[in-house]
Each structure stands twice: as C-alpha cells, then as structure tokens.
Amino acid sequence: MNAALALGDDALVLAQRLGEWAGNAPVLEEDVALTNIALDLLGQARTLLSLTGDEDELAFRREAHEFRNVQLVEQPNGDFADTIARQLYFSVYQELLYGALAEGGSELAPLAGKAVKEVAYHRDHAEQWTLRLGDGTEESHRRMQRALGTLWRFTGELFEPLEGLAVELPALHAPWRERIAGVLGRATLEIPEGADRTAWSAGAGRQGVHTEPFGRMLAEMQYLHRAHPGASW
Amino acid sequence: MVTGSALEEELLRLVGEVPDPELPVISLAELGVLRRIEVTGPGRVEVELTPTWTGCPALEAMAADITRVLAEQGMSEVAVRTVLAPAWTTDAISPEGRRKLAEHGVAPPRPGAGAAGAAGRAGGATAGRRPAPVGVDLAVRCPHCGSTRTVLLSRFSSTACKALRRCESCGEPFDHFKEV
C-alpha cells in the first residue's frame, strides 16, 4: 500500500469532518479554531496526495472502498466532546508519527518536518479542551468520558504496520498511550478499558473497509466535483 | 539563498518586493518565504517558494503575483516550485518585517520559537518534541498601546499563521503572528 496515500487520506477525511463545524461551533473562536485545524490538515493532504497522483482525482473521484484512511477520522462529529476526543486521539498520534518521520530521510520527511509544527498546535488545542471538559461540570465530564469510550475501539488501528512507511507504527503505541493517559489523568478522566479494536476496525480502514457514515460524508464532499467536473472559481 | 548572476539578483529584488496577499504591509522578502531564483535560459526562470503553513491559501496568490512580476521583466516561462524543507519558521521574518507587522496592528512572533516549543510553552503541554530553550514566557506586546499585559483568547485566528489575543490594558483584541 502507498503510505503517502494512507496518511493523505487520514488528513483529508479529518479536514472534511472538521470543516463541518464551520458555522456550527459553540463559540466563534472555536469555529475559527476547528476550521483552521481543518485547513492545516487539508494542506498536508494536498501535499501527500500529490506525491501519489492528481490530488483532485484522488479526493473527488474515488469510491469509499478506495480510501485508505483509518476509521477513527471518518467518525461523525457527534457532540463537541466526541469531536475533541477524536482530536485528542488523532493529534497525539499524528504528532508522534510526523515527529518520527521528520527525523528519517524518506520522501515524506520534508512534509512531516513542516506538519509536525502545525500538529503541535492541534494537539495543544485538544489537550486544553480535554482538561476543560473533563475537569469542568458534571455534564461535560460525563460526555467527555463517554466520547473517549465510544471512540476507543478505533484507536488500535492507528498502530497497525503500514507498508512502505519509514516508521514502525506499532512502536508508537506505548508512547501514545502514555501521553493520552497523562492528559486524561490531569483532566480527571479515565483511560478507557475496553478493546481498542474489533473485528471490523482492526486495520480495516487501511484496507478500504469503512464505517457506514463515511459514505454520506464522501457524498457531500464529492458532490460538486462530480456534478460539475472540472469546475473552478 | 543562492544567487548567481546580476540578473538573478535583480529579479530576486523585484520578486521580494511583492506584498504578501493576506498581510500586504509585509513583502515576500521580509516574510522570508523566497528560497531561490534561477534563470535557466532566455526568458526562463525558476523560483522556489516555501509556505508559512502547509494549508496557507495565499500560496497560490503569491505564485501568481511572482509570475506576473517576472513576466513584466520579459520572463515568459516562469516555474514557481513549492519547497518544504527546511521548514519555514517565524524566525525567518526580517526585523523590518516585524516592525511593519507591529505597525499594522499584528503583534510580531517572539524570536527563537520552535514549533513544539511554542505550543508547549503556551499550553504547558507534555507532548512537545522540543521544549522551549528557556522556561520563561516572553510577553506579547499589545500593538495598539504597547502594554505587555495581554492574554491569549485563541491559538487560532483570521489566518492560519495568527493567534488571537486581547490587551488587558486598553481592552482591544489583536492578532499575534504565532511562533512556528
């Protein structure tokens, strides 16, 4: 499998999900923050997909089963706690991954060296919100804990070996867990105890098997391009 | 920056004067995003440009402006390439650029700020790859009244490269070119 395609799809799909918050976030500053993070991810996706082929063709003309993103990033935004839990899990992972990639000499090193600086801000954003929601009101704590638990079963896939990648993903699992546990501890939250993968989520996204909401997300993302091929403004 | 001939130096100077599309008070040279310019044949030139942030939508406008300026100099074939390594940092902004940003109401980035250091410093985070070299948080000065009593409202603002702050002395919100 093409590693640039897999990482590019992760960034593209999460960018699209975060973009759905535009105009819907709880406060204006958060609207701006989530869409800025989406923009960073979109920039990373464009670079990664362009290493593989034509970025527009790849983004707008593939069917769901041709996407290689992990299932975590395609999960719906849910409530704000769901979005933050997804951000926390993914940004900590992406910072570790890009950090390790940047230190190697692979084709992806220049992008990783650039993007790791952006992702540091994303991770910080997710951490700050995790602290506020976890150590906030009874209701915010309850919802954040629930969101962490709901998404936990998609986290195992992040660390499945990825062919062609200059980084051993399984080796990132322990540091990832340690960092997540650290943040959750400070936020008075508990690290989920259930299985971090299921029969349907263990490496499935990387093989083109996606969860049901992904098709609807893709339909919205690709509609314009498919209805008006080559449209530009 | 590699400059070969007098022509290349002249073209570099002209391209360097192109204003940033989103912050027109500062030029591309002052922003530090021009990496190289090379005349490869009669009327043919290659320019290397590095993005401030990978998703920065101003990049395409910059490339179009550069192409236009070079076309005015008789360069009919202009290739603008994006280069990522070494990654751009806010330390590449010139002193003159910093002064202009402040005059324009945008607090300039603090010097010597590595990315993870900056985000880690701001958030007291544990996952930063490189801790800030010095444990003190240099104050961000209000570009309106000069006070150092300013607080962070959001790490994300009107463009990818800025954070939103508020001055506790004059009460005004302002953009801060965030360290990366």
Interface residues (C-beta under 8 A of the other chain):
Chain A: E29 E30 V32 A33 N36 I37 L39 D40 L41 L42 G43 Q44 R46 T47 V92 E95 L96 G99 A109 P110 L111 G113 K114 A115 V116 K117 E118 A120 Y121 R123 D124 H125 E127 Q128 R179 G182 V183
Chain B: P51 W53 T54 G55 C56 P57 V83 L84 A85 P86 A87 W88 T89 G114 A115 A116 A118 A119 G120 A122 G123 A125 T126 A127 G128 R129 L153 S154 R155 F156 S157 S158 A160 L164 K178 V180
